C-alpha cells in the first residue's frame, strides 16, 4: 500500500495536515446516493494528535449485499480509522492513474502485446487488500495491474513490466498478464486456469495450520469453466479457507453475461457452497464483505463464493473499443452514478474528513507520483539479451539441478556460478 512518503514534500504536508481536524462528525445521510453511510466519532474527546487513528462508525446501505445459504450477512455498521478511508481513496486514484498511463503508453507503442485494464474496478483490489494481511494469498486473472500494485509493487515495477523493462516485477519477461509479488500469485493468462491454483494455495494454508486464507478471483467470463466447478468441489470436500471471487463486470470480452450464462447469479454457482453478492463499486462494501469472508473461511466453515458486481469503463483489452456491444450512454451512466472513486470522494468531503481542496491535493499528488514512476520505468533498460536469463527463477536459489535439458536432448544447459550456461 502506498505510504505518505511516496508523495512530494508539499503533497505530504497537505496530506498530514488534513488528518488533523474535526473529531466529531454528525451529518445527515444523503439518501439519493447508492453508497451513502453515516459517520460519527466513537469518542467525545477532542485530541488533534490522534486524529490520524481516530475511529469512525460507518453504515452501509442494506442493498449492498445479497446472501445465499448464509444465516448472517456482513454487518451494515462497522468501525474503521479516518486514515484507512483516506488511504483507500489515494490508492484507487493511483491505480486509475496508473491504468490510464498504461493506456497512453500502449497507444504510444511503448507497451506491446496483451494489455487488460481495470478502470472502473478499482474498489475490488483496494477493498480486499484493506481487509487482509500480507500473509493471506491473492490470485487473479490477467486483469491484474491493480492487485500487483496494492499488494506491494511500486507503479514503476508494474509499468516497467508492461514495457518489457528489467525493472519490471517479472524482469520484463512476463508482460501484462504475468505479474507477481509477495502474497500475490498472478496475473494468469489462461481464462479460469488460476482457480485450481488458488484452491491449492488455500490447501497450503490449511495444511500448514495457518490462520490465513486465499482470495481466488476470476471473471464472469471464466465462471463457466469446468475447472472452476472442480475447484468448488475440492474446496468444499476439504473445507478449505478459499474465497472464490467472481468479478462480474457484466461482459466476458464482448459478450454480456445474460448471453453467455444460463444462470447469472454467480454467487449461487457454488450450489453446496454459501455465497454473497456484493456491490463491487463501493470500496467500503467490498472491504466489509472481505473481512466477513475471511472470518468465515478461517473459522472452519469451508469455502465461500463472493460475486463482486462491478463495471469496466474500457474495452476488454486494448484492441476492443468497448462500444460495439454496449452504448456510450450505458458507460456514462455507470461513470456518473456508480464510480467508486467519486463515491468515496463525496463522502470524504461531505463528512468533513477532507476538504475539497485537500482532495484535489491528493489527486494532484497521485498524478505527480504516477507520472514520475512512468518516467523511471520508461528510462529503465530492457533485459540483457543473453540466453541465461531464460532460466532465471526456474528453480528456488540453492535448489538448481546440475543440468537442465533444452528443447532437444543435445541442447542442454549446466548450472554454474549462479546461472545456467549452454554446454
N, C-alpha and C positions, 0 to 999 in steps of 0.2 A: 504494500500500500504506500502511496506517495506520502512523504512527510513534508512538514513545513520547510525543512531545509532545502527542498528541491526548488524553491522559488527564489526569485531575486530578493535582495535585501529590502527593497521598497515594498514589494508584494508581501514579503514575510511579515514586515511590520504592520501592514494593514490587516493581514490575517490574524496575527496575535492580538492586536488591539480589539478586533471585532468580537473576540471571545469574552471580553470583559465588559459586560453590560447587564441589562435588566435580569435579575434572577427571579422576578415574579412575572409570570406571563398568564394573562387571563383574557382570552379573546373569544368572540363569537365564532361559531363554526359557519363557514360559507357552504351551505347545503347544495349549491349548484355545481360543485366540483366533485369529481368522482373519487378523488384521493384525499378528501377533507378529513382532518383529525384535530382534536383539541390538545393543547399543551398547557400544562400548569406545573409550576415548580413543586417539588415534594417537600420543600422546607421554606419557612417564612424568614429565615435568617439571610441577611444580605452579606455576601462575602465576595468581593471582587476578585480576591486572589485565588479562589477555587472555581471561578466561573467556567473554566475550560472543562472541568469534570462534573459540572452541575447536572444532576439527574432531572429529566423531564418526563412527564407522563403523556403518552400519545394514545389516540383512539383511531382505529382503522374502520372503515365502513364495513358493514356486515356482508355486503356484496363482494368483498374481496376473496371469499373462499366458498367452495362447494366441496363437500366430503362424500366419500364412498366407503362404506363398511367401516366408518370411524365413529366411535361414540362421542369423541371430543374433537373440536377444531382448535386451531391456534387462537389464543386469547386476542380479543379485539382491542384490549387496552394493555399497554406494556410500558416499561421504562427504558430509557437509554440516555446517553450523555449528549449534550449540545455538540461537543467536539465530534462525536460519531456522525451526527447529521451533516455537519459541515464537511467532514471528510468524504462522506458519500457523495455529496454534491460535487466536490472537486474532482473525485475520481471519475464520475460519469462524464464530466466536462472534458477531462483529459482523454478518456477513451474515445469520445466522439471526435475530438480534435485530431487524435492520432489516426483514426479511421479516415477522416476527411483528407488528412495529409497523404495517407496511402492512396486514396483515390487520385489525388493530384499527381503523385509520383508515378502511378501507373499510366496515367494519360501522358505524362512526360517521357514514357518508355524507360523509366529507371527501375520499374518493377515489371517483371515478365511472368508469363505463365498464369497459373490459377491465383485468384485473389477474391476471397469472400468476406465482405464487410458486414458489420453488425450495427450500423447506425440505426437507432431506434430501440435496440435491445439491450442497452447498457445497464438497465436496472437489474437484470438477472445476475450478471457477473458480480456486480458491486454488492447486491443484497446477499447473495450466497457467501461471498468472501467475508463479510462482516459478521456472519453467523457461525463461522467455523474457526478452526485453528490451523496452523501450518502443518500439523501432524495428520490432519484429515487429507483425504485424497480427492482430486478432481480430474475427470477425464471427459473430453467432449469431441465434437466432430471437427470439421475443417473450418468452421466459423469461430476461430479460437483466439484472435488477437487480444480481445478484451480480457479474457481469462489469463492469458500469458502475462499481461501487464499487472493485473490485480493480484496475481499470485506472487509477484515479486520481481519481475524482469523490467528494467528501465525501458522507456519508449525507444531509446536508441537501439537496444538489442532486438526489439520487435521489428522496427523498421529496417534495421540492418539485415535481419534475416530475410525480409521481403525483397530487399535489394541485392541479396546474394553476397553480403559482405562478411568478412571474417569475424566482425564484432557481433554477428547475429547469434541468437540463442542456440542455434544448431550449426554454428560456424558458417552460415551461408549456404549450407548444403540441403536444407530441408524445405525452405520456402514457406509460403503462406499456410500450408496445411500441416506442417510438421514442426511444431514448436513445443518445447518442454522447459520446465523449470522445477525447482524443488516443490514437491507436492502436487505437481501438475503433469499429467501423463499424456498430453496431446489434446489437440491437434492430430486428427487421424483422417486420412484421405478417402477411405472406402466407406460408403454410406452404411452406418449401423455397425461397422466392424469393431468399434471401440466398446460396445456394450458388453460383450463377453469379457473383454479385458478389464473393464470396470468392475464386473462381478468378481473377477479374480482378485482385484485389489481389496474388495470388501472381505473376501475369504481370508486374505493375508492378515487383515486387521483382527478378524475373529480368531484365527489360528494362533496369532501372537498375543492373544488376550489383551488387546489394546482397546481402550475406550474411545475409539475413533470410527469414522465412517467414510464411505465413498459417495460423492455426488457424481452420478453416472448419467451424463447428458447426451441427448440425441434430439433430432428434429422431427417434426410431424411427417416429413417425407420418409424418414427411416423407421417410423413406428410400425410399418407393415412388414418389416424384415423378419424372416423366421428366426434369426439368431437373437432378436430381442425377446421373443417368447421363450426360447430355450433358456435364456438368461433368467427370465422371470421364474421359470420352473426350478432351476438350480438354487437361486437365491432364496426362494420360499422353502424348498426342501431342507436347506441347511439353516434357515433363519439368519441369513447374512445381514450385516449392517450396511445395506446398499439402498441408496435413494435413487431410483430411476427418475430422471427428469426429462420430460418431453418439452422442448422449447417450441411451442406451437406458434409459428409466425404466419400462419394461415396459408402459406404456399410452399409446396415442395417443387423447387425450381419454378416453372410457370404453371403448375397445376394446383388448383385450390384444393383444400382438404376435403371438401364435400364431393369432389370429382374423383378422388383417389382412395378414399376410405369409406367403408360401409358403416363404420361407427366412428364419429369424430369426437366423442367424449374420451379423450386419450387417458385421462386419469382413471377410467374404469377398465382399461385394457388389461390390467393385471388379473382380472376375474377373481382369483382367490387371494389377491394382494390388495390391501386397502389403498385408497387413492385420495388425492386432494388437488382440486383445481385452484389456481392462484392467479390473481391479477398481476401479470408479469410486467405491466407498465408502471407499477407503483413499487419503488425500491423498498419502501417500508413494509409492504405486504410480502414481498419476496424475503426480506430479512426475517420477519417474524415466522413465516412458513418454514424457512430453512432451519431456524432454531428448533421449531416444533418437530420437524422431520428428523433432525439429528438426535434429539432426545428420545424420539420414538424408537429408532433403529438400534441405538446403543443400549437400550433398556431391555433388549432381548425379545422384542416384538416381531422381529423379522423385517423384511424389506417394506418399502413404501413407494408408491408411484405418484410423482408430482407432475402436474401439467401447468406450465407457465404460459399463460395466454399473452402473446407479445406481437410485435409487428416490425418488419424490416422496411425502412423507407426506400432503400435502393433495390436494385435487382438482385437476383440470386447470386450472380457473380459479375465481373466487370464486363462481360460480353452481353449481359442482359440489361436492357434499358429499364425493365420493370414496369412498363406501361402498356404492354401488348395484351396482358391478361387481367388488368385491373385499370380503373380510371384514375386520372390525376386527382379528381375530386375525392376519391376514397383515401388516397395517400395524404392529401392536405387535411382532410377531416381528422385523420389519426394524429397528425402533427399538431393540429390546433387544439384538440380536445384531450389527448392522452399522452403527450410527450412526457417521458419520465423526468427529464432534466427541468423542463418548465414547471412541472408539477411540484417538485421539491423546492425549486427556486421560489415559487409562490408562497410556500409555507414558511421558508426561512424569513422572508420579508414580512409576511402577514402576522407572524407570531413573534416578531421582534428578536429573532435570533441573529439576523444580519440586516443591514440597511440595503437599499437599492445600490448605493454607491459601493458598498463593500462587496456585494455580489458581483458587480461589474469589475471590481478589482480582482476577484478570484478568477473571473473569466479571462481577464487580460493576462494575469499571471500564468494561467494554464496555457494560453496561446503562446506566450513567450517561452515557456518551458518546452512545449512540444516543438516549436519552431527551432529552438536551439538543438534539441535532440535530432531533428531532421538533418540539420547541418552536420552534426557529428557523424551520423550514420552515412550520409552522402559522401563525406570525406574519408571514411574508413576504407582500407584496402580490401580487395576480394581475397578469397582463399588462395594460397600459393599453389600454382599449377604443378603439383607433383603427385605421383601415384600414392605415396604412403598416407596421404590424408584420407584416402578412401577407407582406410582401416581404423581410423580413429573411433574410439568408443564402441567398437565391436565387442570388446571384452572389458570387464572391470579391470582397472590398472592392478597389475600383480597376478592376474589370472590368465594371461595370454598363453596360448598354446605355442609350441616351438615352430610349427609350420602351418600355414593357412593355405588351403588349396584355392586356386583361382578358377577361372571359367572352365578350363580344361585341366587334365591331370598334369600336363607338362608346365602349366602356368601356376607355380606355387610361390608362396612368399614366406620368408623366415623372419622371426621376431628377434630383434637385437637392438640394444641401445634405445629402448623406449619406443620403437616403431617397427613396422614391417617393411622389409625390402625384398625386391624380386630376386629369386635365387638364380 
